[in-house]
C-alpha cells in the first residue's frame, strides 16, 4: 500500500487506506470523491421505520475502525473523522 498511495496510508494507515480505495472503486474514484462521501464510506445505513434518530451514533464509516478515532472522546470523534476525510 505504501507504493500505491503513500500519503493516504501515512495518514490513515495501510489497512484503512486499502479499505477506502476498495469501497470507492479505485484510487482515481477516491481522489475525485467529495469529502462528505468519503466520511461515510463503508458505513451501514439503518432503517428506523419512522423512529427517532436521537439515540443513533454518527456516521463514522471506515474511519470508525481506527484506533485514533476509537480512543478520542465521543464529541471529538465526528470532528476527527471530518478532518481525516478532507485530507
HELIX and SHEET records of a PDB file:
HELIX    1   1 UNK A    6  UNK A   12  1                                   7    
HELIX    2   2 UNK A   14  UNK A   24  1                                  11    
HELIX    3   3 UNK A   27  UNK A   31  1                                   5    
HELIX    4   4 UNK A   35  UNK A   39  1                                   5    
HELIX    5   5 UNK A   61  UNK A   65  5                                   5    
HELIX    6   6 UNK A   67  UNK A   71  1                                   5    
HELIX    7   7 UNK A   74  UNK A   86  1                                  13    
END                                                                             
